[in-house]
Structures are given as structure tokens and as C-alpha cells.
């Protein structure tokens, strides 16, 4: 029996969604209950989600730096 290639995984709707998916995936991986055939696919999905999160955080970090440089962020005390 040959395994069909899995379709490309959809990008998460948001950073929060990606983190939630990662947490669920990690729980499944740590449980030891996944069939061997699914382990690699789930690991790859986790790597995709992690890459997405890192990219989003980098973009946001750059935006904050720009705001700081422009003086757009003044004291956070209200």
C-alpha cells in the first residue's frame, strides 16, 4: 500500500491560532499515541507552524523598532 502525498498545510488564521495548533500537536506527539506513519507528518506540520510564528514575531518586532525610532511610542504609563 502506497501512501498518498499529503496536501500542503493551510497557513494558520492568526498567530494565536498557530500557537494553539502547536500546543495541540505537541500534546499528541508527547502522548506517544500517534501511529508511526503519522509522526513525521505531524513533526513537519509543527515545524511549519513554528516557522510561521517566528516570522510573525520578527515582523512585529521590526514594526515596534520603527515606531520606537519615529518616537511613536511614548511612555506606557497612563
C-alpha positions in Angstrom: 0.0 0.0 0.0 1.5 3.4 -1.0 0.9 6.5 1.0 -0.6 9.4 -0.9 1.3 12.7 -0.5 -0.4 15.0 1.9 -1.7 18.2 0.5 0.1 21.4 1.6 -1.0 22.5 5.0 -3.0 25.7 5.2 -1.5 28.7 6.9 -3.0 29.4 10.3 -5.6 32.2 10.5 -3.5 34.1 13.1 -0.5 33.9 15.4 -2.8 32.8 18.3 -4.3 30.0 16.1 -0.8 28.8 15.2 0.2 28.7 18.9 -2.9 26.8 19.7 -2.3 24.3 16.9 1.3 23.9 18.1 0.2 23.2 21.7 -2.3 20.5 20.5 0.3 19.0 18.2 2.8 18.8 21.0 0.3 17.1 23.3 -0.3 14.5 20.6 3.4 13.9 20.0 4.2 13.7 23.7 1.3 11.3 24.3 3.1 8.6 22.3 -0.3 7.6 20.8 0.3 8.6 17.2 0.9 5.8 14.7 4.4 5.8 13.4 3.1 6.7 9.9 1.8 10.0 11.3 4.7 11.1 13.3 6.8 12.6 10.5 3.8 14.4 9.1 2.9 15.9 12.4 6.5 16.8 13.1 6.6 18.6 9.7 3.4 20.5 10.5 4.9 21.6 13.8 8.0 22.9 12.0 5.7 24.8 9.6 3.7 26.4 12.5 6.9 27.3 14.4 8.3 29.0 11.2 5.1 30.9 10.8 5.2 32.1 14.5 8.8 33.1 14.2 8.2 35.1 11.0 5.2 36.9 12.5 7.1 37.8 15.7 10.0 39.1 13.5 7.7 41.3 11.5 6.1 42.7 14.7 9.5 43.3 16.3 10.6 45.3 13.2 7.4 47.3 13.4 8.0 48.1 17.0 11.5 49.2 16.3 10.3 51.6 13.6 7.7 53.0 16.0 10.4 53.5 18.6 12.7 55.2 16.1 9.9 57.5 15.0 9.1 58.4 18.6 5.7 56.8 18.1 5.8 55.1 21.5 5.8 57.5 24.4 5.7 56.3 28.0 3.3 53.4 28.6 2.1 54.9 31.9 -1.4 56.2 31.6 
